[in-house]
Amino acid sequence: MDYLVLAFYLIKPLEDPNALVKEFKQFFDTHDVVGRIYINEEGINAQMSVAEPHAHAFFDWFLEDERFKGTDIKIHHHHEHVFPKKTVKYRQQLVALDQKVDYAKGGKHATAAEWKKMLDEKDKNTIVLDVRNDYEWEVGHFEGAEKPDFKTFREFPDSVKQLKKKYDPEKTRVLMYCTGGIRCELYSCLMKEEGFDEVYQLEGGVIKYGQEVGNDHWKGNLFVFDDRLVVPIADEPNETIGECRHCHTKTDSCYNCANMDCNALFLCCIECCKKFLGCCSSECIDAPRRREATPQEKPKPFRKLPFEEKQKYPH
């Protein structure tokens, strides 16, 4: 069976988000669909996978609703579900940031074609800003993109302040991008608040760019927050640019560190996964709470251990 992997978001005031949570749960309970749906008064942030026979039912149910007509849903095909369970919840923040923003004051949206043109014509006063995590950048990024200097999304505001020390906000043109577009909706507002006058955000993120333009100006592949972990952005294969944390050979295999008190995501080849017992560092090998690791070409994210398994590790 074929499955559709759907990614979409909606930034729009919702009067009763808790009622919408119930609506989504009812649909999920009656169809072959799993994923993560976060909803609040400001909108929806959704990633899900649905069995192809049930996909049309979802599109009819969601897109025929007057509140959600025109939502841009990005679609990939896969041979299995890419999420372990159904998670539909009210969440205070659609994206972790810990502060409110005025979405109306965000950057200008640039279509995939417009983005490519701006990269073609990029000059010394233009910076390409990757607003994902550093490990996402290592898997793939746009040519010349600034590597993120933060480990979590909440660190972005401090990162902007550091950028102001390197670039004149009034003279610098900022081209910012993320995986699917929602992070830019928030982060572009912060850029504007910090005085960057000319800010553009890639509409639909890297996913839509790959589907509409392909690999032009893109190096490597794309990290995604589901069981696939790494995917190409277009039909044409692209070179692997990711490097093993330990031996620096080219690899796109992402693992969670086997040290349960670390659990960091990192790139690692199969041989080094065996040698370092699935750990990101020598220090983690000696950690008291180290779980068994399974070296493989296409690892999946670490799943929380069942209660019985947890008892095998000291606390």
Backbone as CSV, one residue per row, in Angstrom:
resi,resn,N_x,N_y,N_z,CA_x,CA_y,CA_z,C_x,C_y,C_z
1,MET,0.841,-1.202,0.000,0.000,0.000,0.000,0.872,1.245,0.000
2,ASP,0.436,2.273,-0.698,1.149,3.545,-0.736,0.585,4.465,0.347
3,TYR,1.462,5.291,0.896,1.062,6.245,1.923,1.471,7.649,1.484
4,LEU,0.658,8.627,1.811,0.981,10.019,1.521,1.470,10.682,2.802
5,VAL,2.628,11.315,2.715,3.171,12.074,3.833,2.807,13.535,3.594
6,LEU,2.027,14.103,4.489,1.507,15.453,4.313,2.129,16.407,5.321
7,ALA,2.506,17.578,4.846,3.029,18.632,5.715,2.308,19.927,5.365
8,PHE,1.728,20.572,6.371,1.051,21.838,6.115,0.930,22.635,7.407
9,TYR,0.702,23.919,7.245,0.427,24.770,8.398,-0.538,25.861,7.977
10,LEU,-1.150,26.446,8.962,-2.095,27.527,8.719,-1.912,28.561,9.815
11,ILE,-1.578,29.774,9.428,-1.495,30.878,10.378,-2.754,31.719,10.186
12,LYS,-3.683,31.509,11.105,-4.988,32.160,10.977,-5.700,32.068,12.325
13,PRO,-6.340,33.129,12.790,-7.043,33.057,14.081,-8.121,31.972,14.074
14,LEU,-8.119,31.133,15.101,-9.125,30.087,15.245,-9.906,30.350,16.532
15,GLU,-11.229,30.412,16.429,-12.060,30.792,17.573,-12.096,29.721,18.660
16,ASP,-12.157,28.444,18.248,-12.300,27.371,19.233,-11.328,26.240,18.901
17,PRO,-10.044,26.420,19.205,-9.047,25.408,18.839,-9.281,24.053,19.495
18,ASN,-9.827,24.044,20.719,-10.073,22.765,21.395,-11.156,21.953,20.684
19,ALA,-12.129,22.627,20.127,-13.157,21.923,19.350,-12.537,21.325,18.086
20,LEU,-11.596,22.066,17.492,-10.927,21.561,16.290,-10.045,20.353,16.626
21,VAL,-9.434,20.357,17.792,-8.662,19.193,18.238,-9.561,17.962,18.246
22,LYS,-10.775,18.112,18.756,-11.715,16.988,18.802,-12.094,16.537,17.394
23,GLU,-12.270,17.485,16.482,-12.620,17.133,15.103,-11.507,16.307,14.459
24,PHE,-10.266,16.747,14.645,-9.141,16.003,14.089,-9.067,14.598,14.699
25,LYS,-9.256,14.510,15.999,-9.184,13.204,16.661,-10.259,12.264,16.133
26,GLN,-11.451,12.788,15.902,-12.530,11.962,15.365,-12.182,11.442,13.976
27,PHE,-11.580,12.307,13.149,-11.186,11.856,11.813,-10.086,10.806,11.921
28,PHE,-9.086,11.067,12.762,-7.980,10.117,12.925,-8.485,8.760,13.409
29,ASP,-9.467,8.770,14.299,-9.959,7.513,14.868,-10.716,6.658,13.862
30,THR,-11.175,7.263,12.792,-11.980,6.520,11.816,-11.276,6.315,10.482
31,HIS,-9.988,6.681,10.411,-9.235,6.517,9.163,-7.812,6.056,9.470
32,ASP,-7.164,5.510,8.450,-5.789,5.009,8.607,-4.819,6.175,8.452
33,VAL,-4.615,6.892,9.555,-3.785,8.091,9.533,-3.086,8.242,10.876
34,VAL,-1.834,8.678,10.840,-1.071,8.971,12.052,-0.323,10.284,11.829
35,GLY,0.196,10.858,12.914,0.960,12.089,12.731,0.957,12.965,13.956
36,ARG,1.437,14.212,13.774,1.491,15.204,14.843,0.748,16.449,14.388
37,ILE,-0.309,16.776,15.087,-1.105,17.958,14.764,-1.140,18.850,15.998
38,TYR,-0.597,20.059,15.883,-0.630,21.027,16.973,-1.553,22.171,16.571
39,ILE,-2.439,22.543,17.488,-3.459,23.551,17.198,-3.550,24.535,18.356
40,ASN,-3.697,25.812,18.037,-4.026,26.812,19.060,-4.780,27.965,18.411
41,GLU,-4.950,29.049,19.140,-5.728,30.182,18.624,-5.100,30.834,17.407
42,GLU,-3.798,30.575,17.163,-3.090,31.228,16.063,-3.072,30.385,14.788
43,GLY,-3.441,29.087,14.895,-3.443,28.284,13.696,-3.138,26.813,13.922
44,ILE,-2.565,26.186,12.897,-2.306,24.743,12.890,-0.895,24.483,12.370
45,ASN,-0.216,23.524,12.985,1.066,23.022,12.491,0.928,21.507,12.392
46,ALA,1.006,20.961,11.186,0.665,19.549,10.988,1.656,18.798,10.122
47,GLN,1.996,17.593,10.573,2.721,16.616,9.770,2.028,15.279,9.996
48,MET,1.693,14.576,8.933,0.941,13.335,9.078,1.191,12.416,7.895
49,SER,0.863,11.154,8.082,0.877,10.228,6.949,-0.456,9.503,6.932
50,VAL,-0.975,9.291,5.736,-2.304,8.719,5.569,-2.256,7.676,4.464
51,ALA,-2.905,6.534,4.690,-2.995,5.511,3.657,-3.694,6.106,2.439
52,GLU,-3.150,5.846,1.257,-3.670,6.495,0.050,-5.182,6.347,-0.124
53,PRO,-5.779,5.172,0.169,-7.241,5.074,0.005,-8.028,6.039,0.886
54,HIS,-7.406,6.517,1.977,-8.094,7.439,2.876,-7.709,8.899,2.645
55,ALA,-6.777,9.132,1.730,-6.278,10.496,1.517,-7.367,11.418,0.982
56,HIS,-8.154,10.934,0.032,-9.187,11.792,-0.541,-10.228,12.179,0.505
57,ALA,-10.484,11.250,1.431,-11.430,11.563,2.510,-10.896,12.711,3.357
58,PHE,-9.575,12.711,3.591,-8.996,13.806,4.378,-9.087,15.118,3.612
59,PHE,-8.704,15.101,2.336,-8.742,16.341,1.557,-10.166,16.892,1.492
60,ASP,-11.140,16.003,1.304,-12.537,16.451,1.249,-12.960,17.046,2.585
61,TRP,-12.605,16.355,3.673,-12.999,16.816,5.010,-12.325,18.134,5.370
62,PHE,-11.031,18.267,5.104,-10.275,19.436,5.550,-10.406,20.609,4.589
63,LEU,-10.148,20.391,3.325,-10.086,21.502,2.374,-11.452,22.042,1.974
64,GLU,-12.506,21.255,2.199,-13.845,21.764,1.895,-14.383,22.638,3.021
65,ASP,-13.707,22.622,4.164,-14.080,23.485,5.276,-13.688,24.922,4.931
66,GLU,-14.625,25.840,5.057,-14.380,27.238,4.691,-13.180,27.830,5.417
67,ARG,-12.898,27.343,6.629,-11.786,27.876,7.405,-10.435,27.517,6.801
68,PHE,-10.386,26.409,6.045,-9.089,25.870,5.636,-8.893,25.796,4.124
69,LYS,-9.855,26.297,3.376,-9.724,26.275,1.912,-8.462,27.001,1.480
70,GLY,-7.759,26.410,0.529,-6.557,27.035,-0.003,-5.292,26.715,0.761
71,THR,-5.390,25.916,1.840,-4.188,25.539,2.588,-3.237,24.774,1.671
72,ASP,-1.985,25.174,1.679,-0.975,24.528,0.833,-0.486,23.250,1.527
73,ILE,-0.854,22.101,0.994,-0.455,20.822,1.580,0.634,20.209,0.712
74,LYS,1.800,20.023,1.298,2.931,19.429,0.565,2.878,17.916,0.735
75,ILE,3.069,17.192,-0.370,2.841,15.748,-0.385,4.077,14.986,-0.846
76,HIS,4.462,13.963,-0.072,5.455,12.977,-0.479,4.791,11.599,-0.452
77,HIS,5.333,10.667,-1.214,4.854,9.286,-1.185,5.863,8.419,-0.451
78,HIS,5.358,7.431,0.282,6.240,6.521,1.013,5.573,5.149,1.102
79,HIS,6.391,4.138,1.405,5.872,2.766,1.406,5.259,2.351,2.741
80,GLU,5.364,3.211,3.763,4.809,2.897,5.073,4.518,4.193,5.818
81,HIS,3.806,4.078,6.937,3.589,5.252,7.773,4.936,5.763,8.293
82,VAL,5.047,7.079,8.490,6.317,7.647,8.938,6.222,8.243,10.343
83,PHE,5.103,8.024,11.007,4.953,8.449,12.398,4.494,7.249,13.213
84,PRO,4.914,7.159,14.479,4.585,5.984,15.282,3.170,5.976,15.847
85,LYS,2.545,7.159,15.953,1.240,7.212,16.609,0.477,8.460,16.183
86,LYS,-0.712,8.582,16.738,-1.552,9.751,16.476,-1.407,10.733,17.637
87,THR,-0.962,11.936,17.321,-0.850,12.978,18.339,-1.581,14.216,17.837
88,VAL,-2.688,14.520,18.466,-3.451,15.729,18.139,-3.680,16.467,19.449
89,LYS,-3.146,17.675,19.564,-3.266,18.367,20.845,-3.276,19.887,20.695
90,TYR,-3.869,20.520,21.697,-3.739,21.969,21.830,-2.333,22.244,22.349
91,ARG,-1.647,23.201,21.737,-0.289,23.521,22.160,-0.128,25.035,22.222
92,GLN,0.439,25.503,23.311,0.597,26.950,23.495,1.392,27.582,22.361
93,GLN,2.407,26.867,21.855,3.257,27.397,20.786,3.251,26.444,19.600
94,LEU,2.916,26.953,18.425,2.969,26.119,17.230,4.417,25.751,16.910
95,VAL,5.323,26.681,17.187,6.764,26.458,17.075,7.401,26.990,18.349
96,ALA,8.303,26.229,18.933,8.913,26.635,20.202,9.721,27.922,20.031
97,LEU,9.291,28.974,20.718,9.991,30.250,20.632,9.969,31.006,21.957
98,ASP,8.944,30.773,22.749,8.809,31.382,24.075,8.549,32.882,24.036
99,GLN,8.030,33.369,22.917,7.599,34.769,22.882,6.588,34.967,21.770
100,LYS,5.736,35.955,21.937,4.698,36.245,20.957,5.271,37.085,19.810
101,VAL,4.722,36.889,18.623,5.117,37.713,17.482,3.858,38.207,16.779
102,ASP,4.023,39.278,16.040,2.942,39.799,15.212,3.162,39.286,13.800
103,TYR,2.392,38.273,13.401,2.597,37.639,12.099,2.449,38.622,10.937
104,ALA,1.682,39.673,11.146,1.465,40.650,10.079,2.740,41.422,9.753
105,LYS,3.721,41.360,10.651,4.964,42.113,10.446,6.114,41.213,9.999
106,GLY,5.782,40.060,9.426,6.808,39.128,8.972,7.411,39.510,7.628
107,GLY,8.262,38.634,7.119,8.939,38.901,5.856,8.025,38.719,4.648
108,LYS,8.549,39.075,3.485,7.810,38.897,2.230,7.966,37.446,1.767
109,HIS,6.866,36.861,1.319,6.917,35.490,0.817,7.499,35.474,-0.591
110,ALA,8.430,34.555,-0.821,9.015,34.383,-2.153,8.687,32.990,-2.651
111,THR,8.087,32.889,-3.831,7.789,31.584,-4.405,9.098,30.868,-4.726
112,ALA,9.008,29.585,-5.010,10.206,28.810,-5.343,10.943,29.417,-6.535
113,ALA,10.192,29.824,-7.557,10.811,30.418,-8.749,11.465,31.754,-8.416
114,GLU,10.800,32.563,-7.601,11.368,33.859,-7.201,12.629,33.648,-6.358
115,TRP,12.588,32.656,-5.486,13.737,32.342,-4.629,14.947,31.949,-5.477
116,LYS,14.716,31.085,-6.460,15.816,30.683,-7.347,16.405,31.891,-8.056
117,LYS,15.544,32.790,-8.528,16.019,33.987,-9.223,16.861,34.859,-8.287
118,MET,16.417,34.997,-7.037,17.178,35.806,-6.085,18.530,35.165,-5.770
119,LEU,18.577,33.835,-5.748,19.860,33.162,-5.540,20.752,33.322,-6.759
120,ASP,20.152,33.271,-7.939,20.920,33.483,-9.180,21.585,34.857,-9.173
121,GLU,20.895,35.853,-8.619,21.352,37.239,-8.683,21.944,37.721,-7.352
122,LYS,22.207,36.814,-6.456,22.699,37.156,-5.119,23.974,37.995,-5.184
123,ASP,24.044,39.075,-4.376,25.234,39.927,-4.333,25.811,39.962,-2.922
124,LYS,26.825,40.774,-2.697,27.537,40.801,-1.424,26.675,41.328,-0.269
125,ASN,25.601,42.023,-0.596,24.732,42.559,0.448,23.563,41.636,0.782
126,THR,23.604,40.415,0.253,22.547,39.439,0.499,23.086,38.278,1.318
127,ILE,22.351,37.879,2.359,22.723,36.683,3.108,21.595,35.665,3.011
128,VAL,21.966,34.390,2.926,20.992,33.295,2.915,21.006,32.693,4.309
129,LEU,19.881,32.791,5.001,19.821,32.427,6.415,19.025,31.142,6.613
130,ASP,19.709,30.114,7.083,19.086,28.836,7.403,18.588,28.911,8.843
131,VAL,17.274,28.782,9.056,16.735,28.928,10.410,16.312,27.580,10.991
132,ARG,17.033,26.532,10.596,16.816,25.209,11.169,17.915,24.928,12.198
133,ASN,17.965,23.709,12.713,19.035,23.320,13.627,20.317,23.026,12.868
134,ASP,21.440,23.036,13.581,22.725,22.809,12.924,22.819,21.421,12.290
135,TYR,22.228,20.387,12.931,22.319,19.047,12.348,21.476,18.927,11.073
136,GLU,20.438,19.753,10.936,19.674,19.779,9.691,20.526,20.371,8.570
137,TRP,21.261,21.425,8.894,22.139,22.082,7.919,23.199,21.104,7.420
138,GLU,23.717,20.266,8.308,24.786,19.335,7.937,24.321,18.319,6.897
139,VAL,23.045,17.954,6.923,22.503,17.002,5.953,22.344,17.654,4.590
140,GLY,21.931,18.920,4.572,21.743,19.621,3.302,21.369,21.072,3.527
141,HIS,21.750,21.946,2.577,21.453,23.371,2.719,21.647,24.072,1.380
142,PHE,21.156,25.305,1.300,21.372,26.096,0.090,22.829,26.574,0.045
143,GLU,23.357,26.681,-1.161,24.734,27.143,-1.353,24.938,28.492,-0.666
144,GLY,26.000,28.588,0.109,26.333,29.847,0.755,25.486,30.201,1.951
145,ALA,24.623,29.277,2.401,23.749,29.586,3.541,24.536,29.653,4.837
146,GLU,24.148,30.598,5.686,24.752,30.715,7.011,24.385,29.484,7.828
147,LYS,25.384,28.821,8.390,25.099,27.666,9.234,24.510,28.134,10.558
148,PRO,23.390,27.524,10.992,22.807,27.925,12.279,23.808,27.730,13.414
149,ASP,23.839,28.672,14.339,24.765,28.558,15.470,24.013,28.257,16.754
150,PHE,22.850,27.594,16.610,22.076,27.235,17.798,21.638,25.780,17.717
151,LYS,21.367,25.199,18.892,20.980,23.792,18.989,19.467,23.615,19.067
152,THR,18.754,24.628,19.561,17.304,24.554,19.664,16.693,25.826,19.099
153,PHE,15.437,25.732,18.685,14.763,26.868,18.066,14.658,28.066,19.012
154,ARG,14.600,27.799,20.312,14.440,28.884,21.269,15.660,29.818,21.308
155,GLU,16.778,29.376,20.758,17.994,30.180,20.769,18.044,31.174,19.608
156,PHE,17.050,31.112,18.711,17.105,31.959,17.520,17.171,33.454,17.833
157,PRO,16.388,33.975,18.794,16.472,35.415,19.069,17.894,35.884,19.381
158,ASP,18.638,35.110,20.153,20.027,35.484,20.455,20.887,35.425,19.202
159,SER,20.576,34.474,18.336,21.326,34.351,17.089,21.156,35.585,16.207
160,VAL,19.948,36.149,16.198,19.691,37.366,15.411,20.535,38.523,15.928
161,LYS,20.641,38.628,17.233,21.451,39.702,17.824,22.914,39.576,17.410
162,GLN,23.398,38.347,17.290,24.773,38.130,16.840,24.924,38.513,15.368
163,LEU,23.898,38.241,14.569,23.946,38.611,13.152,24.069,40.116,12.977
164,LYS,23.421,40.883,13.865,23.468,42.343,13.771,24.887,42.883,13.958
165,LYS,25.729,42.094,14.627,27.113,42.508,14.815,27.938,42.287,13.550
166,LYS,27.465,41.383,12.669,28.185,41.050,11.439,27.664,41.815,10.223
167,TYR,26.351,42.121,10.242,25.727,42.725,9.065,24.929,43.973,9.453
168,ASP,24.930,44.950,8.575,24.141,46.169,8.771,22.685,45.851,8.424
169,PRO,21.774,45.874,9.399,20.376,45.508,9.144,19.704,46.348,8.063
170,GLU,20.125,47.604,7.932,19.470,48.486,6.973,19.949,48.267,5.547
171,LYS,21.115,47.634,5.381,21.681,47.447,4.047,21.691,45.981,3.596
172,THR,21.331,45.085,4.496,21.432,43.660,4.204,20.086,43.074,3.786
173,ARG,20.109,42.375,2.667,18.914,41.661,2.202,18.988,40.242,2.751
174,VAL,17.952,39.816,3.465,17.942,38.506,4.118,17.015,37.559,3.372
175,LEU,17.561,36.432,2.940,16.764,35.353,2.355,16.751,34.219,3.368
176,MET,15.608,33.980,4.010,15.571,32.969,5.056,14.691,31.789,4.644
177,TYR,15.084,30.593,5.117,14.327,29.401,4.734,14.347,28.371,5.850
178,CYS,13.349,27.472,5.797,13.282,26.335,6.716,12.680,25.158,5.950
179,THR,12.325,24.101,6.635,11.879,22.874,5.960,10.555,23.047,5.239
180,GLY,9.527,23.522,5.966,8.199,23.624,5.366,7.607,25.006,5.355
181,GLY,8.287,25.966,6.010,7.852,27.354,5.957,7.383,27.960,7.264
182,ILE,6.928,27.151,8.220,6.302,27.738,9.408,7.302,28.430,10.325
183,ARG,8.519,27.910,10.423,9.491,28.567,11.291,9.796,29.980,10.799
184,CYS,9.816,30.139,9.479,10.087,31.468,8.908,8.961,32.449,9.214
185,GLU,7.741,31.949,9.372,6.627,32.838,9.695,6.900,33.567,11.006
186,LEU,7.490,32.862,11.969,7.807,33.465,13.256,9.128,34.216,13.211
187,TYR,10.141,33.554,12.685,11.497,34.106,12.770,11.675,35.353,11.918
188,SER,10.943,35.452,10.817,11.051,36.660,9.999,10.532,37.865,10.768
189,CYS,9.534,37.644,11.619,9.022,38.737,12.463,10.113,39.244,13.395
190,LEU,10.883,38.327,13.971,11.965,38.719,14.864,13.052,39.474,14.111
191,MET,13.342,39.036,12.905,14.340,39.736,12.093,13.905,41.181,11.843
192,LYS,12.628,41.350,11.523,12.111,42.697,11.265,12.162,43.547,12.542
193,GLU,11.805,42.926,13.680,11.825,43.660,14.945,13.235,44.111,15.309
194,GLU,14.231,43.334,14.882,15.624,43.677,15.178,16.204,44.661,14.169
195,GLY,15.381,45.121,13.229,15.819,46.180,12.333,16.228,45.762,10.934
196,PHE,16.131,44.473,10.607,16.443,44.048,9.240,15.261,44.439,8.358
197,ASP,15.488,45.366,7.458,14.392,45.942,6.679,13.884,45.022,5.572
198,GLU,14.812,44.375,4.874,14.446,43.585,3.688,14.604,42.097,3.985
199,VAL,13.496,41.450,4.325,13.513,40.040,4.703,12.551,39.264,3.806
200,TYR,13.062,38.226,3.167,12.247,37.343,2.332,12.262,35.940,2.928
201,GLN,11.122,35.266,2.887,11.041,33.899,3.373,10.568,32.983,2.250
202,LEU,11.188,31.803,2.169,10.867,30.856,1.110,9.495,30.238,1.367
203,GLU,8.548,30.539,0.499,7.179,30.063,0.651,7.119,28.547,0.477
204,GLY,6.573,27.862,1.483,6.485,26.407,1.404,7.765,25.695,1.774
205,GLY,8.797,26.470,2.097,10.053,25.893,2.549,10.790,25.080,1.501
206,VAL,11.789,24.348,1.960,12.624,23.544,1.070,11.807,22.457,0.385
207,ILE,10.799,21.928,1.082,9.985,20.860,0.492,9.366,21.324,-0.822
208,LYS,8.733,22.502,-0.784,8.069,22.989,-1.991,9.078,23.409,-3.048
209,TYR,10.209,23.974,-2.617,11.248,24.362,-3.573,11.716,23.139,-4.351
210,GLY,11.985,22.048,-3.655,12.441,20.830,-4.330,11.418,20.302,-5.303
211,GLN,10.142,20.367,-4.936,9.089,19.848,-5.796,8.889,20.709,-7.035
212,GLU,9.119,22.023,-6.918,8.847,22.928,-8.035,10.081,23.300,-8.844
213,VAL,11.242,23.345,-8.203,12.462,23.775,-8.888,13.481,22.644,-9.019
214,GLY,13.574,21.797,-8.005,14.578,20.730,-8.028,15.775,21.070,-7.169
215,ASN,16.936,20.570,-7.570,18.144,20.698,-6.748,18.965,21.967,-7.005
216,ASP,18.522,22.842,-7.896,19.300,24.048,-8.205,19.619,24.836,-6.935
217,HIS,20.898,25.100,-6.713,21.405,25.854,-5.558,21.328,25.063,-4.243
218,TRP,20.836,23.831,-4.289,20.718,23.036,-3.063,21.817,21.984,-3.025
219,LYS,22.455,21.854,-1.874,23.514,20.870,-1.679,23.043,19.810,-0.689
220,GLY,23.201,18.532,-1.052,22.863,17.449,-0.144,21.399,17.069,-0.181
221,ASN,20.890,16.616,0.963,19.503,16.167,1.072,18.800,16.922,2.195
222,LEU,17.644,16.445,2.632,16.819,17.205,3.569,16.497,16.376,4.808
223,PHE,16.785,16.932,5.978,16.393,16.300,7.233,14.916,16.589,7.490
224,VAL,14.175,15.536,7.880,12.759,15.699,8.218,12.495,15.048,9.571
225,PHE,11.497,15.578,10.297,11.219,15.104,11.649,10.183,13.974,11.645
226,ASP,10.522,12.890,10.965,9.686,11.701,10.990,10.572,10.485,10.773
227,ASP,9.996,9.319,10.592,10.770,8.085,10.521,11.763,8.038,9.362
228,ARG,11.544,8.843,8.327,12.459,8.825,7.185,13.782,9.503,7.525
229,LEU,13.740,10.506,8.363,14.881,11.300,8.824,15.574,12.086,7.713
230,VAL,15.938,11.432,6.618,16.610,12.125,5.513,15.948,11.723,4.200
231,VAL,15.604,12.726,3.378,14.976,12.467,2.076,15.602,13.388,1.028
232,PRO,15.548,13.006,-0.253,15.959,13.941,-1.311,14.900,15.016,-1.454
233,ILE,15.282,16.193,-1.949,14.273,17.246,-2.106,13.607,17.170,-3.472
234,ALA,14.179,16.409,-4.400,13.633,16.308,-5.751,13.751,14.872,-6.246
235,ASP,13.162,14.610,-7.403,13.214,13.260,-7.975,14.635,12.872,-8.366
236,GLU,15.408,13.858,-8.839,16.783,13.565,-9.234,17.638,13.391,-7.982
237,PRO,18.460,12.335,-7.935,19.320,12.143,-6.751,20.343,13.258,-6.619
238,ASN,20.726,13.552,-5.397,21.720,14.589,-5.145,22.870,13.986,-4.350
239,GLU,24.029,14.623,-4.403,25.179,14.089,-3.685,24.970,14.166,-2.181
240,THR,25.588,13.231,-1.468,25.567,13.250,-0.012,26.670,14.172,0.481
241,ILE,26.319,15.138,1.324,27.330,16.049,1.858,27.533,15.857,3.358
242,GLY,26.606,15.122,4.007,26.735,14.882,5.433,27.975,14.057,5.733
243,GLU,28.572,14.291,6.908,29.784,13.575,7.291,29.604,12.879,8.633
244,CYS,30.153,11.677,8.727,30.129,10.932,9.974,30.804,11.742,11.076
245,ARG,30.178,11.810,12.238,30.713,12.561,13.368,32.127,12.089,13.736
246,HIS,32.402,10.796,13.557,33.656,10.217,14.032,34.755,10.155,12.977
247,CYS,34.435,9.641,11.791,35.502,9.419,10.789,35.409,10.358,9.596
248,HIS,34.332,11.146,9.514,34.144,12.174,8.479,33.942,11.615,7.081
249,THR,33.597,10.328,6.963,33.197,9.814,5.652,31.794,10.342,5.343
250,LYS,31.443,10.387,4.075,30.132,10.891,3.673,29.028,9.921,4.097
251,THR,28.015,10.440,4.735,26.879,9.618,5.143,25.660,10.485,5.405
252,ASP,24.479,9.896,5.216,23.221,10.559,5.557,22.486,9.808,6.666
253,SER,23.158,8.879,7.310,22.520,8.090,8.365,22.527,8.864,9.679
254,CYS,21.340,9.155,10.201,21.198,9.899,11.456,20.807,8.948,12.581
255,TYR,21.457,9.085,13.718,21.160,8.276,14.890,20.914,9.181,16.093
256,ASN,20.113,8.673,17.027,20.065,9.266,18.363,21.150,8.600,19.184
257,CYS,21.941,9.390,19.896,23.004,8.829,20.724,22.428,7.776,21.673
258,ALA,23.144,6.647,21.794,22.676,5.534,22.628,22.738,5.846,24.115
259,ASN,23.469,6.893,24.487,23.448,7.344,25.879,22.092,7.996,26.129
260,MET,21.273,7.362,26.945,19.904,7.830,27.141,19.828,9.221,27.749
261,ASP,20.896,9.655,28.424,20.917,10.989,29.016,21.493,12.030,28.062
262,CYS,21.835,11.590,26.862,22.308,12.498,25.806,21.265,12.527,24.692
263,ASN,21.097,11.399,24.025,20.076,11.222,22.987,20.218,12.188,21.809
264,ALA,21.391,12.827,21.656,21.598,13.811,20.592,21.498,13.159,19.220
265,LEU,20.920,13.883,18.266,20.899,13.427,16.884,22.247,13.737,16.238
266,PHE,22.820,12.755,15.546,24.096,12.999,14.889,24.247,12.070,13.690
267,LEU,25.113,12.469,12.758,25.390,11.671,11.568,26.486,10.660,11.874
268,CYS,26.288,9.429,11.414,27.269,8.386,11.723,27.201,7.278,10.680
269,CYS,28.351,6.812,10.221,28.377,5.683,9.294,28.172,4.384,10.073
270,ILE,27.883,3.304,9.367,27.605,2.022,10.025,28.807,1.527,10.811
271,GLU,29.995,1.639,10.230,31.191,1.132,10.908,31.443,1.861,12.217
272,CYS,31.268,3.173,12.211,31.493,3.934,13.444,30.361,3.726,14.448
273,CYS,29.165,3.441,13.943,28.071,3.118,14.857,28.422,1.852,15.634
274,LYS,29.005,0.887,14.937,29.443,-0.344,15.599,30.584,-0.053,16.574
275,LYS,31.571,0.702,16.104,32.774,0.969,16.903,32.449,1.759,18.161
276,PHE,31.572,2.765,18.027,31.250,3.637,19.160,29.946,3.232,19.847
277,LEU,29.445,2.033,19.515,28.257,1.475,20.179,27.047,2.412,20.101
278,GLY,26.942,3.112,18.964,25.802,3.996,18.750,25.876,5.318,19.472
279,CYS,27.065,5.672,19.969,27.218,6.901,20.753,27.846,8.022,19.937
280,CYS,27.553,9.245,20.334,28.068,10.409,19.617,29.475,10.786,20.052
281,SER,29.949,10.231,21.180,31.282,10.566,21.679,31.810,9.417,22.527
282,SER,33.101,9.446,22.779,33.717,8.424,23.635,33.169,8.492,25.053
283,GLU,32.859,9.726,25.507,32.326,9.892,26.858,30.984,9.179,27.015
284,CYS,30.165,9.243,25.961,28.838,8.633,26.042,28.910,7.104,26.069
285,ILE,29.979,6.543,25.526,30.132,5.080,25.557,30.159,4.576,26.997
286,ASP,30.774,5.339,27.880,30.921,4.922,29.277,29.751,5.341,30.157
287,ALA,28.725,5.938,29.571,27.576,6.386,30.359,26.835,5.194,30.957
288,PRO,26.321,5.327,32.163,25.638,4.208,32.819,24.329,3.808,32.152
289,ARG,23.668,4.764,31.500,22.377,4.453,30.865,22.535,4.437,29.353
290,ARG,23.269,3.434,28.879,23.488,3.295,27.428,22.674,2.107,26.916
291,ARG,21.769,2.416,25.980,20.940,1.364,25.406,21.658,0.682,24.248
292,GLU,21.140,-0.444,23.797,21.701,-1.155,22.654,21.411,-0.377,21.372
293,ALA,22.394,-0.321,20.481,22.218,0.385,19.207,22.193,-0.621,18.059
294,THR,21.451,-0.306,17.011,21.361,-1.174,15.830,21.884,-0.432,14.617
295,PRO,23.114,-0.700,14.191,23.665,-0.029,13.007,22.880,-0.409,11.750
296,GLN,22.500,0.589,10.958,21.765,0.327,9.721,21.846,1.531,8.801
297,GLU,21.636,1.286,7.504,21.730,2.365,6.517,20.621,3.402,6.694
298,LYS,19.423,2.941,7.037,18.275,3.835,7.183,17.698,3.727,8.597
299,PRO,18.422,4.247,9.588,17.902,4.176,10.964,16.655,5.041,11.120
300,LYS,15.862,4.707,12.131,14.688,5.501,12.465,14.947,6.214,13.790
301,PRO,14.181,7.253,14.091,14.381,7.960,15.366,14.187,7.002,16.534
302,PHE,14.868,7.313,17.628,14.737,6.482,18.826,13.319,6.549,19.372
303,ARG,12.762,5.404,19.676,11.447,5.321,20.294,11.601,5.174,21.812
304,LYS,10.737,5.767,22.559,10.768,5.595,24.003,10.633,4.115,24.347
305,LEU,11.454,3.656,25.274,11.452,2.249,25.642,10.202,1.882,26.445
306,PRO,9.689,0.636,26.267,8.606,0.165,27.122,9.053,0.159,28.581
307,PHE,8.098,0.193,29.488,8.408,0.255,30.916,9.360,-0.860,31.336
308,GLU,9.107,-2.081,30.846,9.935,-3.216,31.236,11.384,-3.029,30.801
309,GLU,11.566,-2.467,29.608,12.928,-2.245,29.110,13.643,-1.168,29.919
310,LYS,12.915,-0.127,30.320,13.527,0.959,31.082,14.120,0.452,32.397
311,GLN,13.509,-0.573,32.961,13.970,-1.062,34.256,15.374,-1.686,34.178
312,LYS,15.845,-1.968,32.965,17.165,-2.572,32.801,18.287,-1.540,32.982
313,TYR,17.912,-0.255,32.951,18.925,0.799,33.023,18.830,1.525,34.347
314,PRO,19.987,1.853,34.951,19.972,2.556,36.235,19.429,3.976,36.094
315,HIS,18.879,4.508,37.151,18.339,5.876,37.116,19.256,6.831,37.856
